[in-house]
Amino acid sequence: MSHCRILTIDEKKELDEWLKAHDLELNIHTRRDLTDVVPVARIFKKIHPKLVELHNYTPRNSFSLKLQNWETFNLKVLRKLGLHISKPALVQLANGSAGAIESLLYDLMVMRSGGLHPITKARSVKSNHTNSQKDLSSPKPEPQTISLTHVPKPAIVEKLPPEVMILDVEELINGKIVKVPKKLVAYEDYLDALRECDEKDRFINCVSQKADYLESLITVKQERIVELTEQLSRLSVSILSMRAVNSNNHEEIDEKLRNANVKKDQATCFHNNHSKETC
């Protein structure tokens, strides 16, 4: 899908019927929502549940983040389905350009039906809008303008490994030019590898940030535990000291009570003795 194309009237009717069967409708609000890849991923999830993992995508608002979501979706889903989406087409999808999401959903519908529908009329939409429609009903054979997202064979679910070529490359070794075999890959595969590396780097950075955050939480909690432990120790010491003071006070009170009882007994005895002598 090097660019977005405007669907023919028949294709639009066909797409509308297919969307209606899936309880979907394209209007101003849904087109704005579909500039983000998350609702699009949900649509693909219904058709390819094992291929699409929704946890890989987070709703975004800014254009740059939406474009990153589309690049991830293109790499993880669309390319595995055989839908080769170019960077300009991803920009159009993230921008909500006219015909962009319709073209993608139409290709999904065609793929779901198991092949390509014959296209009677098609029109490529470019920045200058100078291309006119090509009438395929003419007796003269004319090349059909087909969206590059169309798949001429069944969808490939598994990603194929890049093709490696071995070429002899001249290198200067010890002052002599020697042909050395080098392994080369296609530039597109190289870009795919770079995108995968960028995604993995972003994922690693995200995990590292979460790990740092969790470590900081652990440190704070450990400090809080130490602080509470010290408070408990001080509280235990104060409780023990209070118990010791109370124990001493009880002993003093008991001693005073004993002394008072002794004095009382002595006074009683003296009174009794005095009474006997008087008698």
TORGU-885575 format. One line per 2 residues: their letters; for each residue y negated, z, x negated of N, C-alpha, C, O, CB. Coordinates in steps of 0.1 Angstrom, whole numbers, plus 5000, padded with zeros to 4 digits. Glycine has a CB too. Layout:
<atoms>
a	Y Z X Y Z X Y Z X Y Z X Y Z X ~ ...
</atoms>
This chain:
<atoms>
ms	5012 5000 4991 5000 5000 5000 4988 5000 4991 4981 5010 4989 5000 5012 5010 ~ 4984 4988 4986 4973 4987 4977 4960 4988 4985 4949 4992 4979 4973 4974 4970
hc	4960 4985 4998 4948 4987 5006 4953 4989 5021 4965 4987 5024 4939 4975 5005 ~ 4944 4993 5029 4947 4995 5043 4945 4982 5051 4936 4974 5047 4939 5006 5050
ri	4953 4980 5061 4952 4968 5068 4950 4971 5083 4954 4982 5087 4964 4958 5066 ~ 4944 4962 5090 4942 4964 5105 4954 4959 5112 4958 4948 5110 4929 4958 5110
lt	4960 4967 5120 4972 4963 5128 4968 4953 5139 4956 4953 5144 4979 4975 5134 ~ 4977 4944 5142 4975 4935 5153 4975 4942 5166 4979 4954 5167 4985 4923 5152
id	4972 4935 5177 4972 4941 5190 4986 4945 5194 4989 4956 5199 4966 4932 5201 ~ 4996 4936 5191 5010 4940 5194 5015 4952 5186 5022 4960 5191 5019 4927 5191
ek	5011 4952 5173 5015 4963 5165 5009 4976 5169 5015 4987 5169 5011 4960 5150 ~ 4996 4976 5174 4989 4988 5179 4997 4993 5192 4999 5005 5193 4975 4985 5182
ke	5000 4984 5201 5007 4988 5213 5021 4994 5209 5025 5004 5214 5010 4976 5222 ~ 5027 4988 5200 5040 4993 5195 5039 5006 5189 5047 5015 5192 5047 4983 5185
ld	5029 5008 5181 5026 5021 5174 5023 5032 5185 5027 5043 5184 5015 5020 5164 ~ 5014 5028 5194 5010 5038 5205 5022 5042 5213 5023 5054 5216 5000 5031 5214
ew	5031 5033 5216 5043 5037 5223 5052 5046 5215 5058 5056 5220 5051 5024 5227 ~ 5053 5043 5202 5061 5052 5193 5055 5066 5192 5062 5076 5192 5063 5045 5180
lk	5042 5066 5190 5035 5079 5189 5036 5087 5202 5038 5099 5202 5020 5077 5186 ~ 5035 5080 5214 5036 5087 5227 5050 5093 5228 5052 5103 5234 5033 5077 5238
ah	5060 5086 5223 5074 5091 5224 5076 5103 5216 5085 5111 5219 5084 5080 5220 ~ 5067 5105 5205 5068 5117 5197 5057 5127 5200 5054 5136 5192 5067 5113 5182
dl	5051 5125 5212 5040 5135 5217 5028 5135 5208 5023 5145 5205 5046 5149 5219 ~ 5025 5123 5203 5013 5122 5194 5003 5112 5200 5007 5103 5207 5017 5117 5180
el	4991 5114 5197 4980 5105 5201 4969 5104 5191 4965 5114 5186 4974 5109 5215 ~ 4965 5092 5188 4955 5090 5178 4941 5089 5185 4938 5080 5193 4957 5077 5170
ni	4933 5099 5182 4919 5099 5187 4910 5104 5176 4914 5106 5165 4918 5108 5200 ~ 4897 5107 5180 4888 5111 5169 4892 5124 5163 4891 5125 5151 4874 5113 5176
ht	4897 5133 5171 4901 5146 5165 4913 5145 5157 4914 5151 5146 4903 5157 5176 ~ 4923 5138 5162 4936 5138 5154 4934 5129 5141 4940 5132 5131 4947 5131 5163
rr	4926 5119 5142 4923 5111 5130 4916 5120 5119 4919 5119 5107 4914 5099 5133 ~ 4907 5128 5124 4901 5137 5114 4911 5147 5108 4911 5150 5096 4889 5145 5121
dl	4920 5152 5117 4930 5162 5112 4940 5155 5102 4944 5161 5093 4938 5168 5124 ~ 4943 5142 5105 4952 5135 5097 4947 5131 5083 4954 5125 5075 4958 5123 5104
td	4934 5133 5081 4929 5131 5067 4935 5141 5057 4936 5138 5045 4914 5132 5067 ~ 4940 5152 5062 4947 5162 5054 4962 5159 5056 4966 5155 5066 4944 5177 5058
vv	4969 5161 5045 4983 5157 5045 4993 5166 5053 5004 5162 5056 4988 5156 5031 ~ 4988 5178 5056 4997 5188 5062 5002 5183 5076 5014 5183 5078 4990 5201 5064
pv	4994 5179 5085 4999 5174 5098 5007 5161 5096 5017 5159 5104 4988 5171 5108 ~ 5004 5153 5086 5012 5141 5084 5026 5145 5079 5036 5139 5082 5005 5132 5073
ar	5026 5155 5070 5039 5160 5065 5048 5165 5076 5060 5164 5076 5037 5171 5054 ~ 5041 5171 5086 5049 5176 5098 5056 5165 5105 5067 5166 5110 5040 5185 5107
if	5048 5153 5107 5054 5142 5113 5066 5136 5105 5076 5133 5111 5043 5131 5115 ~ 5064 5135 5092 5075 5130 5084 5087 5140 5084 5098 5136 5083 5070 5128 5069
kk	5083 5153 5085 5094 5163 5086 5103 5161 5097 5115 5164 5096 5088 5177 5086 ~ 5098 5157 5109 5106 5155 5121 5116 5143 5118 5127 5143 5124 5098 5151 5133
ih	5112 5133 5110 5121 5122 5108 5130 5123 5095 5141 5119 5095 5112 5109 5106 ~ 5124 5130 5085 5132 5132 5073 5131 5147 5069 5124 5151 5060 5126 5124 5061
pk	5138 5155 5077 5137 5170 5075 5142 5175 5062 5136 5185 5057 5145 5177 5086 ~ 5151 5168 5056 5156 5173 5043 5147 5169 5031 5148 5175 5020 5171 5168 5040
lv	5139 5159 5033 5131 5154 5022 5118 5161 5021 5112 5163 5010 5129 5139 5024 ~ 5112 5165 5033 5099 5171 5033 5100 5186 5033 5106 5192 5041 5091 5166 5045
el	5093 5192 5024 5092 5207 5023 5077 5211 5025 5069 5209 5016 5097 5212 5009 ~ 5075 5217 5037 5061 5219 5041 5054 5230 5032 5042 5230 5032 5061 5224 5055
hn	5062 5239 5026 5056 5249 5018 5049 5243 5005 5042 5251 4998 5066 5259 5013 ~ 5051 5231 5002 5044 5224 4991 5030 5221 4994 5022 5217 4985 5052 5212 4986
yt	5026 5222 5007 5013 5217 5011 5005 5228 5018 5010 5235 5027 5014 5204 5019 ~ 4992 5229 5014 4983 5239 5020 4972 5232 5027 4966 5223 5021 4978 5249 5009
pr	4968 5236 5039 4956 5229 5045 4944 5230 5036 4940 5240 5031 4953 5236 5059 ~ 4937 5218 5035 4925 5217 5027 4913 5212 5035 4915 5205 5045 4928 5208 5015
ns	4901 5215 5030 4889 5210 5037 4881 5200 5029 4876 5190 5034 4880 5222 5041 ~ 4880 5202 5016 4872 5193 5007 4880 5181 5004 4892 5181 5004 4868 5201 4994
fs	4873 5170 5001 4879 5157 4999 4888 5158 4986 4899 5152 4986 4869 5146 4997 ~ 4883 5164 4976 4891 5164 4963 4904 5171 4965 4915 5167 4960 4883 5171 4952
lk	4904 5183 4972 4917 5190 4975 4926 5182 4984 4938 5183 4983 4914 5204 4981 ~ 4920 5175 4994 4928 5167 5003 4935 5156 4995 4947 5153 4997 4920 5161 5014
lq	4927 5150 4986 4933 5139 4977 4944 5145 4969 4954 5138 4967 4922 5133 4968 ~ 4943 5157 4963 4954 5163 4956 4966 5164 4964 4978 5162 4960 4950 5176 4950
nw	4964 5169 4977 4975 5170 4986 4982 5157 4988 4995 5156 4989 4971 5176 4999 ~ 4974 5146 4990 4980 5133 4992 4988 5128 4980 4998 5121 4981 4969 5123 4996
et	4982 5131 4968 4989 5127 4956 5003 5134 4955 5013 5127 4951 4981 5129 4944 ~ 5003 5147 4958 5016 5154 4958 5026 5148 4968 5037 5147 4965 5013 5169 4960
fn	5021 5146 4980 5029 5140 4991 5034 5126 4987 5046 5123 4990 5021 5139 5004 ~ 5026 5118 4981 5030 5105 4976 5041 5106 4966 5050 5098 4966 5018 5097 4970
lk	5040 5116 4957 5050 5117 4946 5063 5123 4951 5073 5118 4947 5044 5126 4935 ~ 5062 5133 4960 5074 5140 4964 5081 5133 4976 5093 5135 4978 5070 5154 4968
vl	5074 5126 4984 5080 5120 4996 5079 5105 4997 5089 5098 4998 5073 5127 5009 ~ 5067 5100 4997 5065 5086 5000 5072 5077 4990 5078 5067 4993 5050 5082 5000
rk	5071 5080 4977 5077 5072 4966 5092 5073 4968 5099 5063 4965 5073 5077 4952 ~ 5098 5084 4972 5112 5086 4974 5117 5078 4986 5129 5074 4987 5116 5100 4975
lg	5108 5075 4995 5111 5067 5006 5109 5052 5004 5112 5043 5012 5103 5071 5019 ~ 5104 5049 4992 5101 5035 4988 5087 5030 4992 5084 5018 4991 5111 5026 4995
lh	5079 5039 4997 5065 5036 5001 5056 5038 4989 5053 5049 4986 5060 5045 5013 ~ 5052 5027 4983 5044 5028 4970 5029 5028 4974 5024 5017 4978 5047 5017 4960
is	5023 5039 4974 5009 5041 4978 5000 5041 4966 5002 5049 4957 5007 5054 4987 ~ 4990 5032 4965 4982 5032 4953 4971 5042 4955 4969 5048 4965 4975 5018 4952
kp	4964 5045 4944 4954 5055 4943 4942 5052 4953 4937 5060 4960 4948 5057 4929 ~ 4937 5039 4953 4927 5036 4963 4931 5038 4978 4923 5043 4986 4923 5021 4962
al	4944 5035 4981 4949 5038 4994 4949 5052 4997 4946 5056 5009 4963 5031 4996 ~ 4953 5061 4987 4953 5075 4990 4938 5080 4992 4936 5089 5000 4959 5083 4977
vq	4929 5074 4985 4915 5078 4987 4911 5074 5002 4904 5082 5008 4906 5070 4977 ~ 4915 5062 5006 4912 5058 5020 4918 5068 5030 4912 5071 5041 4917 5044 5023
la	4931 5072 5028 4937 5082 5037 4930 5095 5037 4928 5101 5048 4952 5084 5033 ~ 4926 5100 5025 4919 5113 5025 4905 5112 5031 4899 5122 5036 4918 5117 5010
ng	4899 5100 5030 4885 5097 5036 4886 5095 5051 4876 5095 5058 4879 5086 5029 ~ 4898 5091 5056 4899 5088 5070 4894 5074 5073 4888 5071 5084 4892 5098 5079
sa	4896 5065 5063 4891 5051 5065 4898 5044 5077 4909 5048 5080 4893 5043 5052 ~ 4891 5035 5083 4897 5028 5095 4910 5021 5091 4910 5013 5082 4886 5018 5101
ga	4920 5023 5099 4932 5016 5098 4942 5023 5087 4953 5018 5086 4930 5003 5094 ~ 4937 5033 5080 4945 5038 5069 4958 5046 5075 4969 5043 5071 4937 5048 5061
ie	4955 5056 5083 4966 5064 5089 4975 5055 5098 4987 5057 5099 4961 5076 5096 ~ 4969 5046 5106 4976 5037 5114 4986 5029 5107 4998 5027 5110 4967 5028 5123
sl	4982 5023 5095 4990 5015 5087 5002 5023 5081 5013 5018 5081 4983 5009 5075 ~ 4999 5036 5077 5010 5044 5072 5020 5048 5083 5032 5047 5080 5004 5057 5065
ly	5015 5052 5094 5024 5056 5105 5032 5044 5110 5044 5045 5114 5016 5062 5117 ~ 5026 5032 5110 5033 5020 5114 5045 5017 5105 5056 5014 5109 5024 5008 5115
dl	5042 5019 5092 5053 5017 5082 5064 5027 5084 5076 5024 5082 5047 5017 5068 ~ 5060 5039 5087 5070 5050 5090 5079 5046 5102 5091 5048 5102 5064 5063 5092
mv	5072 5041 5112 5079 5037 5125 5089 5025 5122 5100 5025 5126 5069 5032 5135 ~ 5084 5015 5114 5093 5004 5110 5105 5009 5102 5116 5004 5105 5085 4994 5102
mr	5102 5018 5093 5113 5023 5085 5123 5031 5093 5135 5030 5091 5108 5032 5073 ~ 5118 5038 5103 5126 5046 5112 5135 5037 5120 5147 5040 5123 5118 5055 5121
sg	5130 5025 5124 5138 5016 5132 5148 5008 5124 5157 5001 5129 5129 5006 5139 ~ 5148 5010 5110 5159 5004 5102 5155 4990 5096 5164 4984 5091 5171 5003 5110
gl	5143 4986 5096 5139 4974 5090 5125 4970 5093 5117 4979 5097 5148 4962 5096 ~ 5121 4958 5090 5107 4954 5091 5106 4946 5104 5114 4937 5108 5103 4945 5079
hp	5095 4948 5111 5092 4941 5123 5085 4928 5119 5077 4928 5110 5084 4949 5133 ~ 5088 4917 5126 5081 4904 5122 5066 4906 5126 5062 4910 5137 5087 4892 5130
it	5058 4902 5116 5043 4903 5118 5038 4889 5121 5039 4880 5113 5036 4909 5105 ~ 5032 4888 5133 5027 4875 5137 5012 4873 5132 5008 4862 5129 5027 4874 5152
ka	5005 4884 5132 4991 4883 5127 4988 4895 5119 4991 4906 5123 4981 4881 5139 ~ 4981 4893 5108 4977 4905 5100 4964 4902 5093 4961 4890 5091 4988 4908 5089
rs	4957 4912 5090 4944 4910 5084 4942 4921 5073 4943 4933 5077 4933 4910 5094 ~ 4939 4917 5061 4937 4927 5050 4922 4931 5051 4913 4923 5052 4940 4921 5036
vk	4920 4944 5050 4907 4950 5051 4903 4954 5037 4909 4963 5031 4906 4962 5061 ~ 4893 4948 5031 4887 4951 5018 4873 4956 5020 4867 4956 5031 4888 4939 5009
sn	4867 4959 5009 4853 4965 5009 4843 4955 5015 4834 4959 5022 4849 4969 4995 ~ 4844 4942 5012 4835 4932 5016 4838 4926 5030 4830 4919 5036 4833 4921 5006
ht	4851 4929 5035 4855 4924 5048 4854 4909 5049 4850 4904 5059 4848 4930 5059 ~ 4858 4901 5038 4856 4887 5038 4869 4879 5042 4868 4867 5045 4851 4882 5025
ns	4880 4886 5042 4893 4879 5045 4894 4877 5060 4891 4887 5067 4905 4887 5039 ~ 4898 4866 5064 4900 4863 5078 4915 4864 5082 4923 4865 5073 4895 4849 5082
qk	4918 4864 5095 4932 4865 5099 4940 4852 5096 4934 4841 5096 4933 4867 5114 ~ 4952 4853 5093 4961 4842 5090 4970 4840 5102 4977 4849 5106 4970 4844 5077
dl	4970 4828 5108 4978 4825 5120 4992 4821 5115 4994 4810 5109 4972 4814 5129 ~ 5002 4830 5117 5016 4827 5113 5023 4818 5123 5034 4813 5120 5024 4840 5111
ss	5017 4815 5134 5023 4806 5144 5021 4791 5140 5027 4783 5147 5018 4809 5158 ~ 5013 4788 5130 5011 4775 5126 5024 4769 5121 5032 4776 5114 5000 4774 5116
pk	5026 4756 5123 5038 4749 5117 5039 4749 5102 5050 4748 5096 5040 4735 5123 ~ 5027 4750 5096 5027 4750 5081 5031 4763 5076 5027 4773 5081 5013 4746 5076
pe	5040 4763 5066 5044 4776 5061 5033 4783 5053 5027 4777 5044 5057 4774 5052 ~ 5030 4795 5057 5019 4802 5050 5025 4816 5046 5033 4822 5054 5007 4804 5059
pq	5021 4821 5035 5026 4835 5031 5021 4845 5041 5009 4845 5045 5021 4838 5017 ~ 5030 4854 5044 5026 4865 5053 5019 4876 5045 5023 4880 5034 5039 4871 5060
ti	5009 4882 5051 5002 4893 5045 5008 4906 5051 5006 4909 5062 4986 4892 5048 ~ 5016 4912 5043 5023 4924 5047 5018 4936 5039 5016 4935 5027 5038 4922 5045
sl	5017 4947 5046 5013 4959 5038 5024 4962 5028 5036 4962 5030 5012 4971 5048 ~ 5019 4966 5016 5028 4969 5005 5037 4981 5008 5046 4984 5000 5021 4970 4992
th	5033 4989 5018 5042 5000 5021 5054 4996 5028 5064 5004 5030 5034 5010 5029 ~ 5055 4984 5033 5067 4979 5040 5079 4979 5030 5077 4975 5018 5065 4965 5046
vp	5090 4982 5034 5102 4983 5025 5112 4972 5029 5116 4971 5040 5109 4997 5027 ~ 5115 4962 5019 5123 4951 5022 5138 4955 5023 5146 4946 5025 5121 4940 5012
kp	5141 4967 5020 5155 4972 5020 5155 4986 5025 5145 4992 5026 5162 4970 5006 ~ 5167 4992 5028 5168 5005 5033 5161 5015 5023 5160 5013 5011 5182 5010 5034
ai	5156 5026 5029 5148 5035 5022 5156 5042 5011 5168 5045 5013 5142 5046 5031 ~ 5150 5044 4999 5157 5050 4988 5153 5065 4989 5141 5068 4987 5153 5044 4974
ve	5163 5073 4991 5160 5088 4992 5159 5094 4978 5150 5103 4976 5170 5095 5001 ~ 5168 5090 4969 5168 5096 4956 5159 5088 4947 5160 5076 4947 5183 5097 4951
kl	5152 5095 4939 5143 5088 4929 5151 5083 4917 5159 5090 4911 5132 5098 4924 ~ 5149 5070 4914 5156 5064 4903 5150 5068 4890 5137 5069 4890 5157 5049 4905
pp	5157 5069 4880 5151 5072 4866 5144 5060 4861 5147 5048 4865 5162 5076 4856 ~ 5133 5062 4853 5125 5051 4848 5134 5042 4839 5142 5047 4832 5113 5056 4841
ev	5131 5029 4839 5138 5019 4831 5132 5020 4817 5120 5020 4814 5136 5005 4836 ~ 5141 5022 4807 5137 5024 4793 5141 5011 4786 5152 5006 4786 5145 5036 4787
mi	5131 5005 4779 5132 4993 4771 5131 4997 4756 5124 5006 4752 5122 4982 4775 ~ 5139 4990 4748 5139 4992 4734 5133 4979 4727 5139 4969 4728 5153 4995 4728
ld	5122 4981 4720 5116 4970 4713 5113 4973 4699 5112 4985 4695 5102 4966 4720 ~ 5114 4963 4691 5111 4965 4676 5096 4964 4674 5089 4955 4677 5118 4954 4668
ve	5091 4975 4668 5077 4976 4666 5074 4977 4651 5081 4985 4644 5071 4989 4673 ~ 5065 4969 4646 5062 4969 4632 5054 4982 4628 5044 4985 4634 5054 4957 4628
el	5058 4989 4618 5052 5001 4612 5051 5000 4597 5059 4994 4591 5059 5014 4617 ~ 5040 5006 4592 5038 5007 4578 5045 5019 4572 5041 5030 4575 5023 5007 4574
in	5056 5017 4564 5063 5028 4559 5064 5026 4543 5070 5016 4539 5078 5029 4565 ~ 5059 5035 4536 5059 5035 4521 5053 5022 4516 5058 5015 4507 5074 5036 4516
gk	5042 5018 4522 5035 5006 4518 5042 4993 4523 5037 4982 4519 5034 5006 4503 ~ 5052 4993 4531 5059 4981 4535 5059 4981 4551 5060 4992 4557 5073 4980 4530
iv	5058 4969 4556 5058 4967 4571 5073 4966 4575 5080 4956 4571 5050 4955 4575 ~ 5077 4975 4583 5091 4975 4587 5092 4976 4602 5084 4983 4609 5099 4988 4581
kv	5102 4968 4608 5104 4969 4622 5112 4981 4626 5124 4982 4621 5110 4955 4627 ~ 5107 4989 4635 5114 5001 4639 5116 5000 4654 5107 4998 4661 5106 5014 4635
pk	5129 5002 4659 5131 5002 4673 5124 5014 4680 5125 5026 4676 5146 5002 4676 ~ 5117 5011 4691 5110 5021 4698 5114 5021 4713 5116 5010 4718 5095 5020 4697
kl	5115 5032 4719 5118 5033 4733 5105 5032 4741 5096 5040 4739 5127 5045 4737 ~ 5104 5023 4751 5092 5021 4759 5096 5022 4774 5107 5019 4778 5085 5008 4756
va	5086 5027 4782 5088 5028 4796 5076 5021 4802 5066 5019 4796 5089 5042 4801 ~ 5077 5017 4815 5066 5011 4822 5055 5020 4824 5056 5032 4825 5071 5006 4836
ye	5042 5014 4824 5030 5022 4824 5030 5030 4838 5025 5042 4838 5018 5013 4823 ~ 5035 5024 4848 5035 5032 4861 5044 5044 4860 5041 5055 4866 5040 5022 4872
dy	5056 5043 4854 5064 5054 4852 5058 5065 4843 5059 5077 4845 5078 5050 4846 ~ 5050 5060 4833 5043 5069 4825 5032 5077 4833 5031 5089 4831 5036 5062 4813
ld	5025 5070 4842 5015 5077 4850 5022 5087 4860 5017 5098 4862 5007 5067 4858 ~ 5034 5083 4865 5041 5092 4873 5045 5105 4866 5044 5116 4871 5054 5085 4879
al	5049 5103 4853 5053 5115 4845 5041 5123 4843 5042 5136 4843 5059 5110 4832 ~ 5029 5117 4840 5017 5125 4838 5014 5133 4851 5010 5145 4850 5006 5116 4834
re	5015 5126 4863 5012 5133 4875 5022 5145 4877 5018 5156 4882 5013 5124 4887 ~ 5034 5143 4874 5044 5154 4876 5041 5165 4866 5042 5177 4870 5058 5148 4873
cd	5037 5162 4854 5033 5172 4845 5020 5180 4850 5020 5192 4848 5030 5166 4831 ~ 5011 5172 4855 4999 5179 4861 5003 5189 4872 4998 5200 4873 4989 5169 4866
ek	5012 5184 4881 5016 5193 4892 5023 5205 4887 5021 5216 4891 5025 5185 4901 ~ 5032 5203 4877 5039 5214 4871 5029 5224 4864 5031 5236 4865 5050 5210 4862
dr	5019 5218 4857 5009 5227 4851 5002 5235 4861 4999 5247 4859 4999 5218 4843 ~ 4998 5229 4872 4991 5236 4883 4999 5247 4889 4995 5258 4892 4986 5226 4894
fi	5012 5243 4891 5021 5253 4896 5023 5265 4887 5023 5277 4891 5035 5247 4899 ~ 5024 5262 4873 5026 5272 4863 5013 5281 4863 5014 5293 4862 5029 5266 4849
nc	5001 5275 4864 4989 5282 4864 4988 5292 4876 4984 5303 4875 4977 5273 4863 ~ 4992 5286 4887 4992 5294 4900 5002 5306 4898 4998 5318 4902 4996 5286 4912
vs	5014 5304 4893 5023 5315 4891 5018 5325 4881 5019 5337 4882 5037 5309 4886 ~ 5012 5320 4870 5006 5329 4860 4995 5338 4866 4994 5350 4863 5000 5321 4848
qk	4986 5332 4874 4976 5340 4880 4982 5350 4889 4977 5362 4890 4967 5330 4888 ~ 4992 5347 4897 4999 5357 4906 5005 5368 4897 5004 5379 4901 5009 5350 4915
ad	5011 5364 4886 5017 5374 4877 5007 5383 4871 5009 5395 4871 5025 5367 4866 ~ 4996 5377 4867 4985 5386 4862 4980 5395 4872 4977 5407 4870 4973 5377 4856
yl	4978 5390 4885 4973 5399 4896 4983 5410 4898 4979 5422 4900 4971 5390 4908 ~ 4996 5407 4899 5006 5417 4901 5007 5427 4890 5008 5439 4892 5020 5411 4903
es	5005 5423 4877 5005 5432 4866 4993 5441 4867 4994 5453 4864 5004 5424 4853 ~ 4981 5436 4871 4969 5444 4873 4972 5455 4884 4967 5466 4883 4957 5436 4876
li	4978 5451 4895 4982 5460 4905 4991 5471 4900 4989 5483 4903 4988 5453 4917 ~ 5001 5467 4892 5010 5477 4887 5003 5487 4878 5005 5499 4878 5021 5470 4879
tv	4993 5482 4870 4986 5491 4861 4977 5501 4869 4977 5512 4866 4976 5482 4852 ~ 4971 5495 4879 4962 5504 4888 4971 5515 4894 4967 5527 4895 4955 5496 4898
kq	4983 5511 4899 4991 5520 4906 4997 5531 4896 4998 5542 4900 5003 5513 4913 ~ 5000 5526 4884 5005 5536 4874 4994 5546 4871 4997 5558 4869 5009 5528 4861
er	4982 5541 4869 4971 5550 4866 4969 5560 4878 4967 5572 4876 4958 5543 4864 ~ 4970 5555 4890 4969 5564 4902 4980 5574 4902 4978 5586 4906 4969 5556 4915
iv	4993 5570 4899 5004 5579 4898 5002 5590 4888 5004 5602 4891 5017 5572 4895 ~ 4997 5586 4876 4994 5596 4866 4983 5606 4871 4984 5618 4869 4989 5589 4853
el	4973 5601 4877 4962 5609 4882 4968 5619 4893 4964 5631 4892 4951 5601 4888 ~ 4976 5614 4902 4982 5623 4912 4991 5633 4906 4991 5645 4911 4989 5615 4923
te	4998 5629 4896 5007 5639 4889 5000 5650 4882 5003 5662 4883 5016 5631 4878 ~ 4988 5647 4876 4980 5657 4870 4974 5666 4881 4973 5678 4879 4968 5650 4862
ql	4970 5660 4892 4965 5669 4903 4976 5678 4908 4973 5690 4911 4960 5660 4914 ~ 4988 5673 4909 4999 5682 4914 5002 5693 4904 5004 5704 4908 5011 5673 4916
sr	5001 5690 4891 5003 5700 4881 4992 5711 4882 4996 5723 4881 5003 5694 4867 ~ 4980 5707 4883 4969 5717 4884 4971 5725 4897 4968 5737 4897 4955 5710 4884
ls	4975 5718 4907 4977 5726 4920 4988 5736 4919 4987 5747 4924 4979 5716 4931 ~ 4999 5732 4912 5010 5741 4910 5006 5753 4902 5010 5764 4905 5022 5734 4903
vs	4998 5751 4891 4994 5762 4883 4985 5771 4891 4986 5783 4890 4986 5757 4871 ~ 4976 5766 4899 4967 5774 4907 4975 5782 4917 4972 5794 4920 4956 5766 4914
il	4985 5776 4923 4993 5783 4933 5001 5794 4926 5002 5805 4932 5003 5773 4940 ~ 5007 5792 4915 5014 5802 4907 5004 5814 4904 5008 5825 4905 5020 5796 4895
sm	4992 5810 4899 4983 5821 4895 4979 5829 4907 4977 5841 4907 4970 5815 4889 ~ 4977 5822 4919 4974 5830 4931 4985 5839 4935 4982 5850 4940 4970 5820 4943
ra	4997 5834 4934 5009 5843 4937 5009 5855 4928 5012 5866 4932 5022 5835 4936 ~ 5006 5853 4915 5006 5864 4905 4995 5874 4909 4998 5886 4909 5004 5859 4891
vn	4983 5870 4913 4972 5879 4917 4976 5886 4929 4974 5898 4930 4959 5871 4919 ~ 4982 5879 4939 4986 5886 4951 4997 5896 4948 4997 5907 4955 4991 5875 4961
sn	5006 5893 4939 5017 5903 4936 5011 5915 4930 5015 5926 4933 5027 5896 4926 ~ 5001 5913 4921 4994 5925 4914 4987 5933 4925 4987 5946 4925 4985 5921 4903
nh	4980 5927 4934 4973 5934 4945 4983 5942 4953 4980 5953 4957 4965 5924 4953 ~ 4994 5935 4957 5004 5943 4965 5009 5955 4958 5011 5966 4964 5016 5933 4968
ee	5011 5954 4945 5016 5966 4937 5005 5977 4937 5009 5988 4939 5019 5961 4922 ~ 4993 5973 4935 4982 5983 4935 4981 5990 4949 4980 6002 4950 4969 5977 4932
id	4982 5982 4959 4982 5987 4973 4994 5997 4976 4992 6008 4981 4982 5976 4984 ~ 5005 5992 4971 5017 6001 4973 5016 6014 4965 5019 6025 4970 5030 5994 4968
ek	5010 6013 4953 5008 6025 4945 4998 6035 4952 5000 6047 4952 5003 6022 4931 ~ 4987 6029 4958 4978 6037 4965 4984 6044 4977 4981 6055 4980 4965 6029 4968
lr	4992 6036 4984 4999 6042 4996 5008 6053 4992 5009 6063 4999 5006 6031 5003 ~ 5015 6051 4981 5024 6062 4977 5017 6075 4973 5020 6086 4977 5033 6057 4965
na	5006 6073 4966 4997 6084 4962 4992 6091 4974 4991 6103 4975 4986 6080 4953 ~ 4988 6083 4984 4982 6089 4996 4993 6097 5004 4990 6108 5009 4976 6078 5005
nv	5005 6092 5004 5016 6099 5011 5019 6112 5004 5022 6122 5010 5028 6090 5012 ~ 5019 6111 4990 5022 6124 4983 5011 6134 4986 5015 6146 4988 5022 6121 4967
kk	4999 6130 4985 4988 6140 4988 4989 6145 5003 4987 6157 5005 4974 6133 4986 ~ 4993 6137 5012 4995 6141 5025 5006 6151 5027 5005 6161 5033 4998 6129 5035
dq	5017 6149 5020 5029 6158 5020 5025 6171 5014 5028 6182 5019 5041 6152 5012 ~ 5017 6171 5003 5013 6183 4996 5004 6191 5006 5005 6203 5006 5005 6180 4983
at	4995 6184 5012 4986 6191 5022 4993 6197 5033 4990 6209 5037 4975 6182 5027 ~ 5003 6190 5038 5011 6196 5049 5019 6208 5045 5020 6218 5052 5021 6185 5054
cf	5025 6207 5033 5032 6219 5028 5023 6231 5026 5027 6242 5029 5039 6215 5014 ~ 5011 6228 5020 5002 6239 5018 4998 6246 5031 4997 6258 5032 4990 6235 5011
hn	4996 6238 5041 4992 6243 5054 5003 6252 5060 5001 6262 5066 4988 6232 5064 ~ 5015 6247 5059 5027 6254 5064 5029 6268 5057 5031 6278 5063 5040 6246 5063
nh	5027 6268 5044 5029 6280 5036 5018 6290 5040 5020 6302 5041 5028 6277 5021 ~ 5006 6285 5042 4995 6294 5045 4997 6300 5059 4993 6311 5061 4982 6286 5045
sk	5002 6292 5068 5005 6297 5082 5015 6309 5081 5014 6318 5088 5010 6286 5091 ~ 5026 6308 5073 5036 6318 5072 5030 6331 5067 5033 6342 5071 5047 6313 5063
et	5022 6330 5056 5016 6342 5050 5007 6349 5060 5006 6361 5060 5008 6338 5038 ~ 5000 6342 5069 4992 6348 5078 5000 6356 5089 4996 6367 5093 4983 6337 5086
c	5011 6351 5092 5019 6357 5102 5025 6370 5096 5033 6377 5103 5031 6348 5107
</atoms>
